[in-house]
Amino acid sequence: MEEIPNITDLAQVIEPHLPEGCTLDSYDSRYLTKPGDNYGSIMLAVQAKIRSSDGGVRELPLIAKLPPLTNDLYWQIFQPERTCITENAVYQYLSPELDKLQLQSGILPAQLFDGFPRYYGSRISLDPRTSKVDRNAVLLQENVTVRGFRPGNRHRPYNLAETVLILNSLAQYHALPIALRLKKPQAYEEYVRPYFKKFDMNSNIDPAEKELMNSEILKDIMSVTSDDRDVIRVKELLDIFDSFQASKDVEDGPFTTLVHGDLWINNMMLKYDEEGTPIKVKIVDFQIAQYGSLVHDIIFLLFSSVDVNVLEENYKNFLTIYYNAFIQTLRTVNVDCSNYSLDLFLEEVQQTAHIQLPHAIFMMKVILADVSTMPENFKDVDFSVLSKNTGIKTIVTKFEAILRLGKKFNIFH
């Protein structure tokens, strides 16, 4: 069994986030995910014992997220120098600023947007003066599974009820930073904008690997269509997605906000009531969050994580549901919505949606990968999984659906 990484001086990270007079007594940790070389980060489940000023000790279940300490390739691809700082900023700056904006607009404390897990501190290094992320970086957040949230199952895409809940939450997550930019530009420029620069995960991937991945995808596409134009278009879309990733920071527009960038079933936790009704969402893993059009998250979510039949029946509904929740959120914080007509929103969808189709196609290779080709945990996935999963029926069927629905909804063009 591989040794669990030790977190040096955990007290210094967590104690500022505990109630007054509380200290960290001790903690135990175990791998939340399979030990070994993790993919984008190492996740530990931490059971902290917190001593209060009256001497009582209580348990506090946490998750500690560390950069990929043991694997230089993943360090190079995931670029913790950027990803850790971005993810920390969501909890450190963005979340408190959004809370303040809502409270100052008169929203009741119990009704604030609560799509983020609670934050218990972070650091990028033991050296407080450095701005460079090193191997002592850590992010602490509540373990939301203790409160009944659970991750999705990649082989069971979201149903109608789950999708409606998530779209409402996503609309709030997108609308509030826009409201912050419009109403408190100074806070926005200082606390938010600098941390969400464009991020290109391909920049450190060997071009030959990239070429191989794309050719494996095109092999599968050829098997589901008799029209060469489809194959040519998917190849174009893969190139468009790559150049989108490598492009410069975007200018402010009505629908530009903090895009999660990786919003699929593994990065959301849902809570259900006794009847099994989905009631709350937590969004996790903000490592590649970046500034851009909110359409990226909507389309990637719908095409990567929602049941095909549900999407086919409800695509237009979903856009309207999202739009209504988005406008409602802007109104609750007193933003003038005259620049936000449904037509303008749908135009933004038409301009941007096609960029996310190749992203969804690519991710299907991971999401629907045959269990026998997968390590026990996602964090161990490497590029070989893509070629091992060429020709697998569930994936090929999903590719066929993405092409068909992309055309049907007029976003494959």
C-alpha positions as CSV (number, residue, x, y, z in Angstrom):
1,M,0.0,0.0,0.0
2,E,1.4,3.3,-1.0
3,E,2.1,5.8,1.8
4,I,-0.4,8.5,2.2
5,P,1.1,12.0,1.6
6,N,1.6,13.9,4.8
7,I,0.1,17.4,4.9
8,T,2.7,19.6,6.7
9,D,1.3,22.1,9.1
10,L,-2.4,21.5,8.4
11,A,-3.4,23.6,11.4
12,Q,-2.1,26.8,9.8
13,V,-4.4,26.2,6.8
14,I,-7.6,25.3,8.6
15,E,-7.6,27.2,11.9
16,P,-8.5,30.6,10.4
17,H,-11.6,29.0,9.0
18,L,-12.9,27.4,12.2
19,P,-15.2,29.1,14.7
20,E,-13.4,31.4,17.2
21,G,-11.3,29.6,19.8
22,C,-11.3,26.3,17.9
23,T,-8.0,24.5,17.1
24,L,-7.1,21.4,15.1
25,D,-6.4,18.6,17.7
26,S,-5.4,15.8,15.2
27,Y,-6.4,14.3,11.9
28,D,-6.4,11.0,10.1
29,S,-6.4,10.8,6.3
30,R,-6.9,8.1,3.6
31,Y,-7.0,8.2,-0.2
32,L,-10.4,9.3,-1.4
33,T,-9.4,7.8,-4.7
34,K,-7.2,4.9,-5.5
35,P,-3.6,5.4,-4.4
36,G,-1.0,5.7,-7.1
37,D,-0.3,8.4,-9.6
38,N,-3.4,10.6,-9.7
39,Y,-4.4,12.4,-12.7
40,G,-5.1,16.1,-12.1
41,S,-4.7,16.0,-8.3
42,I,-4.5,13.7,-5.3
43,M,-7.7,13.6,-3.2
44,L,-7.6,12.6,0.5
45,A,-10.5,12.1,2.8
46,V,-9.4,13.8,6.1
47,Q,-11.1,13.2,9.4
48,A,-10.1,16.2,11.5
49,K,-10.7,16.4,15.3
50,I,-11.5,20.0,16.2
51,R,-11.1,21.1,19.8
52,S,-13.4,24.0,20.9
53,S,-12.5,26.6,23.5
54,D,-14.5,24.7,26.2
55,G,-12.3,21.6,25.6
56,G,-14.9,19.5,23.7
57,V,-13.7,17.7,20.6
58,R,-15.8,17.1,17.5
59,E,-15.1,15.4,14.2
60,L,-15.0,17.5,11.0
61,P,-14.9,15.4,7.7
62,L,-12.9,17.2,5.0
63,I,-11.5,16.6,1.6
64,A,-7.9,17.7,1.0
65,K,-6.9,18.3,-2.6
66,L,-3.1,18.1,-3.4
67,P,-1.4,18.6,-6.7
68,P,-0.2,15.5,-8.6
69,L,2.9,15.0,-6.4
70,T,4.1,11.7,-7.7
71,N,3.7,12.1,-11.4
72,D,5.8,14.6,-13.4
73,L,3.9,14.0,-16.6
74,Y,0.6,15.0,-14.9
75,W,2.2,17.9,-13.3
76,Q,3.3,19.1,-16.7
77,I,-0.1,18.5,-18.4
78,F,-2.2,19.9,-15.6
79,Q,0.0,22.8,-14.8
80,P,-0.8,23.2,-11.1
81,E,1.0,26.6,-11.3
82,R,-2.2,27.8,-12.9
83,T,-4.9,25.2,-12.0
84,C,-4.4,25.3,-8.2
85,I,-4.4,29.1,-8.1
86,T,-7.6,29.2,-10.2
87,E,-9.4,26.6,-8.1
88,N,-8.4,28.3,-4.8
89,A,-9.6,31.6,-6.1
90,V,-13.2,30.2,-6.5
91,Y,-13.3,29.5,-2.8
92,Q,-11.0,32.3,-1.5
93,Y,-12.3,35.3,-3.5
94,L,-15.2,34.5,-5.8
95,S,-17.5,32.7,-3.3
96,P,-17.3,35.4,-0.5
97,E,-17.7,38.2,-3.1
98,L,-20.9,36.5,-4.5
99,D,-22.3,36.1,-1.0
100,K,-21.7,39.7,-0.2
101,L,-23.3,40.9,-3.5
102,Q,-26.4,38.8,-2.8
103,L,-26.7,39.9,0.9
104,Q,-26.3,43.5,-0.1
105,S,-29.2,43.0,-2.5
106,G,-31.3,41.8,0.3
107,I,-31.3,38.1,-0.4
108,L,-31.8,36.2,2.8
109,P,-28.8,34.3,4.2
110,A,-30.5,30.9,3.9
111,Q,-31.3,31.6,0.2
112,L,-27.8,32.4,-1.1
113,F,-26.4,30.4,-3.9
114,D,-24.9,27.4,-2.3
115,G,-23.4,25.5,-5.3
116,F,-19.8,25.4,-3.8
117,P,-18.6,23.1,-1.1
118,R,-17.7,24.9,2.1
119,Y,-14.1,26.1,2.1
120,Y,-11.6,25.4,5.0
121,G,-8.5,27.1,3.7
122,S,-5.8,26.6,1.0
123,R,-2.1,27.5,0.3
124,I,0.2,27.2,-2.7
125,S,3.4,26.7,-0.7
126,L,4.8,26.7,2.9
127,D,6.6,29.9,1.9
128,P,4.0,32.8,2.4
129,R,6.0,35.1,0.1
130,T,6.1,33.0,-3.0
131,S,3.5,33.2,-5.8
132,K,4.6,29.8,-7.3
133,V,2.7,26.6,-6.6
134,D,4.9,23.8,-5.2
135,R,4.4,20.4,-3.7
136,N,3.1,21.7,-0.4
137,A,0.0,23.2,-2.0
138,V,-3.3,22.1,-0.5
139,L,-7.0,23.0,-0.7
140,L,-9.4,22.0,2.1
141,Q,-13.1,21.8,1.7
142,E,-16.0,20.0,3.4
143,N,-16.7,16.4,2.6
144,V,-20.2,17.0,1.2
145,T,-20.9,13.2,1.0
146,V,-21.5,13.4,4.8
147,R,-24.4,15.8,4.1
148,G,-25.9,13.4,1.6
149,F,-24.5,14.6,-1.6
150,R,-23.3,11.9,-4.0
151,P,-21.4,11.9,-7.3
152,G,-23.1,10.8,-10.5
153,N,-22.5,7.5,-12.2
154,R,-20.9,7.9,-15.6
155,H,-22.9,5.0,-17.0
156,R,-26.2,6.5,-16.0
157,P,-26.7,9.9,-17.6
158,Y,-28.9,12.5,-15.9
159,N,-32.7,12.2,-16.2
160,L,-35.1,15.1,-16.8
161,A,-35.5,16.1,-13.1
162,E,-31.7,16.0,-12.5
163,T,-31.0,18.1,-15.6
164,V,-33.6,20.8,-14.6
165,L,-32.1,21.1,-11.2
166,I,-28.6,21.3,-12.5
167,L,-29.5,23.9,-15.2
168,N,-31.0,26.1,-12.5
169,S,-27.9,25.9,-10.4
170,L,-25.6,26.5,-13.4
171,A,-27.6,29.6,-14.3
172,Q,-27.0,31.0,-10.9
173,Y,-23.3,30.1,-11.0
174,H,-23.0,31.9,-14.4
175,A,-25.2,34.9,-13.6
176,L,-23.8,36.0,-10.3
177,P,-20.2,36.8,-11.6
178,I,-21.8,38.8,-14.4
179,A,-23.8,40.7,-11.8
180,L,-20.6,41.3,-9.9
181,R,-18.8,42.6,-13.0
182,L,-21.7,45.0,-13.8
183,K,-22.4,46.2,-10.2
184,K,-19.0,46.1,-8.5
185,P,-16.4,46.4,-11.3
186,Q,-13.6,47.3,-8.9
187,A,-14.1,44.1,-6.8
188,Y,-14.5,42.1,-9.9
189,E,-11.2,43.4,-11.5
190,E,-9.3,42.9,-8.3
191,Y,-10.6,39.5,-7.0
192,V,-12.0,37.6,-9.9
193,R,-10.8,38.4,-13.4
194,P,-7.1,37.9,-12.9
195,Y,-7.5,34.3,-11.7
196,F,-9.5,33.0,-14.7
197,K,-7.3,33.4,-17.6
198,K,-7.6,31.2,-20.7
199,F,-6.1,27.7,-20.1
200,D,-4.8,25.4,-22.7
201,M,-4.4,21.8,-21.5
202,N,-3.0,20.8,-24.8
203,S,0.0,23.2,-24.6
204,N,2.1,20.5,-22.9
205,I,0.7,17.4,-24.6
206,D,2.9,15.8,-27.2
207,P,1.4,16.7,-30.7
208,A,1.8,13.1,-31.8
209,E,-0.3,11.9,-28.8
210,K,-2.9,14.5,-29.8
211,E,-2.9,13.4,-33.4
212,L,-3.4,9.8,-32.3
213,M,-6.3,10.7,-30.1
214,N,-8.0,12.5,-32.9
215,S,-7.5,9.7,-35.4
216,E,-9.0,7.2,-33.0
217,I,-12.1,9.4,-32.6
218,L,-12.4,9.8,-36.4
219,K,-12.2,6.0,-36.8
220,D,-15.3,5.6,-34.7
221,I,-17.1,8.5,-36.5
222,M,-16.4,6.7,-39.8
223,S,-18.2,3.7,-38.5
224,V,-21.4,5.5,-37.6
225,T,-21.9,7.6,-40.8
226,S,-22.0,6.9,-44.5
227,D,-21.5,10.6,-45.3
228,D,-17.9,11.7,-45.7
229,R,-18.9,15.2,-44.9
230,D,-19.7,14.2,-41.3
231,V,-16.1,12.9,-40.9
232,I,-14.6,16.0,-42.4
233,R,-16.8,18.2,-40.2
234,V,-15.8,16.3,-37.0
235,K,-12.2,16.7,-38.0
236,E,-12.8,20.4,-38.5
237,L,-14.5,20.6,-35.1
238,L,-11.7,18.9,-33.3
239,D,-9.3,21.5,-34.8
240,I,-11.7,24.3,-33.9
241,F,-11.8,23.1,-30.3
242,D,-8.0,22.9,-30.1
243,S,-7.6,26.4,-31.5
244,F,-10.4,27.6,-29.1
245,Q,-8.4,26.2,-26.2
246,A,-5.2,27.9,-27.4
247,S,-6.8,31.2,-28.1
248,K,-6.4,34.5,-26.2
249,D,-8.5,35.7,-23.3
250,V,-11.9,36.9,-24.5
251,E,-13.3,40.4,-24.2
252,D,-16.3,41.1,-21.9
253,G,-19.6,40.5,-23.5
254,P,-23.1,40.2,-22.1
255,F,-22.8,36.4,-21.7
256,T,-19.1,36.1,-20.7
257,T,-18.6,34.7,-17.2
258,L,-16.6,32.2,-15.3
259,V,-17.0,29.0,-17.3
260,H,-16.3,25.8,-15.3
261,G,-14.9,24.2,-18.5
262,D,-15.3,20.6,-17.4
263,L,-18.9,20.3,-16.4
264,W,-19.7,16.6,-16.7
265,I,-21.3,14.0,-14.5
266,N,-18.1,13.4,-12.4
267,N,-17.8,17.1,-11.4
268,M,-21.2,17.6,-9.8
269,M,-22.6,16.1,-6.6
270,L,-26.3,15.8,-6.2
271,K,-28.4,15.5,-3.0
272,Y,-31.8,13.7,-3.1
273,D,-34.6,13.7,-0.6
274,E,-36.3,10.5,1.0
275,E,-38.4,10.1,-2.2
276,G,-35.3,10.2,-4.4
277,T,-36.1,13.7,-5.7
278,P,-33.0,15.6,-6.6
279,I,-32.9,18.8,-4.5
280,K,-29.4,20.3,-4.4
281,V,-26.2,20.5,-6.4
282,K,-22.6,21.1,-5.5
283,I,-20.2,21.9,-8.4
284,V,-16.7,20.7,-7.8
285,D,-13.3,20.7,-9.6
286,F,-12.7,24.2,-10.8
287,Q,-9.1,23.5,-12.0
288,I,-9.7,24.7,-15.6
289,A,-12.3,27.3,-14.9
290,Q,-11.8,30.3,-17.3
291,Y,-13.4,33.4,-18.6
292,G,-15.7,32.8,-21.6
293,S,-19.2,32.4,-23.0
294,L,-21.6,30.6,-20.6
295,V,-22.7,28.5,-23.6
296,H,-19.6,26.3,-23.3
297,D,-20.8,24.8,-20.0
298,I,-24.4,24.4,-21.1
299,I,-23.7,22.5,-24.3
300,F,-20.9,20.4,-22.9
301,L,-23.1,19.4,-19.9
302,L,-26.1,18.5,-22.1
303,F,-24.2,16.5,-24.7
304,S,-21.8,14.8,-22.3
305,S,-24.0,14.0,-19.3
306,V,-27.7,14.1,-20.1
307,D,-29.7,11.0,-21.3
308,V,-30.0,11.1,-25.1
309,N,-33.8,10.7,-25.2
310,V,-34.2,13.4,-22.6
311,L,-32.0,15.8,-24.5
312,E,-33.7,15.1,-27.8
313,E,-37.2,15.8,-26.3
314,N,-36.1,18.8,-24.3
315,Y,-33.2,20.7,-25.9
316,K,-35.3,23.8,-26.6
317,N,-36.9,23.5,-23.2
318,F,-33.5,23.2,-21.5
319,L,-32.3,26.4,-23.1
320,T,-35.4,28.3,-22.0
321,I,-35.2,26.8,-18.5
322,Y,-31.6,27.9,-18.2
323,Y,-32.3,31.3,-19.6
324,N,-35.3,32.0,-17.2
325,A,-33.2,30.9,-14.2
326,F,-30.3,33.1,-15.4
327,I,-32.6,36.2,-15.8
328,Q,-34.3,35.5,-12.4
329,T,-30.8,35.4,-10.7
330,L,-29.8,38.7,-12.3
331,R,-33.0,40.3,-11.2
332,T,-32.6,39.1,-7.6
333,V,-29.4,41.2,-7.4
334,N,-31.0,44.2,-9.2
335,V,-29.3,44.0,-12.6
336,D,-31.0,45.7,-15.5
337,C,-31.9,42.8,-17.9
338,S,-32.8,44.9,-20.9
339,N,-29.6,43.7,-22.7
340,Y,-30.5,40.1,-22.0
341,S,-33.3,39.1,-24.4
342,L,-34.0,35.4,-25.1
343,D,-33.2,36.1,-28.8
344,L,-29.7,37.4,-27.9
345,F,-29.1,34.4,-25.7
346,L,-30.2,32.0,-28.4
347,E,-27.9,33.8,-30.9
348,E,-25.0,33.3,-28.4
349,V,-25.9,29.6,-28.4
350,Q,-25.9,29.4,-32.2
351,Q,-22.5,31.2,-32.4
352,T,-20.7,29.1,-29.7
353,A,-22.4,25.7,-29.3
354,H,-20.5,23.8,-32.1
355,I,-17.2,24.4,-30.3
356,Q,-18.3,22.0,-27.5
357,L,-19.5,19.1,-29.6
358,P,-15.9,17.8,-30.2
359,H,-15.3,18.3,-26.4
360,A,-18.3,16.0,-25.7
361,I,-17.2,13.5,-28.4
362,F,-13.7,13.4,-26.9
363,M,-15.0,12.9,-23.3
364,M,-17.3,10.0,-24.3
365,K,-14.2,8.0,-24.7
366,V,-13.4,8.5,-21.0
367,I,-17.0,8.7,-19.6
368,L,-18.2,5.5,-21.3
369,A,-14.9,3.7,-21.4
370,D,-15.2,-0.1,-20.8
371,V,-14.6,-0.8,-17.1
372,S,-11.9,-3.4,-17.9
373,T,-9.8,-0.8,-19.7
374,M,-10.1,1.8,-16.9
375,P,-8.0,2.1,-13.8
376,E,-10.0,1.9,-10.6
377,N,-10.3,5.6,-10.7
378,F,-10.5,8.4,-13.1
379,K,-7.4,10.1,-11.8
380,D,-5.3,7.3,-13.3
381,V,-6.7,7.6,-16.8
382,D,-4.0,8.1,-19.4
383,F,-4.3,8.5,-23.2
384,S,-4.0,4.7,-23.8
385,V,-7.6,4.4,-22.6
386,L,-8.8,6.2,-25.8
387,S,-7.3,3.7,-28.2
388,K,-8.4,0.8,-26.1
389,N,-12.0,2.0,-26.4
390,T,-12.1,2.4,-30.2
391,G,-15.2,0.6,-31.6
392,I,-17.0,0.0,-28.3
393,K,-20.7,-0.1,-28.9
394,T,-21.9,2.2,-26.2
395,I,-19.4,4.9,-27.2
396,V,-20.1,4.5,-31.0
397,T,-23.9,4.7,-30.3
398,K,-23.4,7.9,-28.3
399,F,-21.3,9.4,-31.2
400,E,-24.1,8.6,-33.6
401,A,-26.5,10.4,-31.2
402,I,-24.2,13.5,-30.9
403,L,-24.0,13.8,-34.7
404,R,-27.7,13.3,-35.2
405,L,-28.8,15.8,-32.5
406,G,-26.1,18.3,-33.4
407,K,-27.6,18.4,-36.9
408,K,-31.2,18.3,-35.6
409,F,-30.5,21.3,-33.3
410,N,-28.6,23.1,-36.0
411,I,-25.3,23.3,-34.1
412,F,-23.2,20.8,-36.1
413,H,-22.8,23.2,-39.1
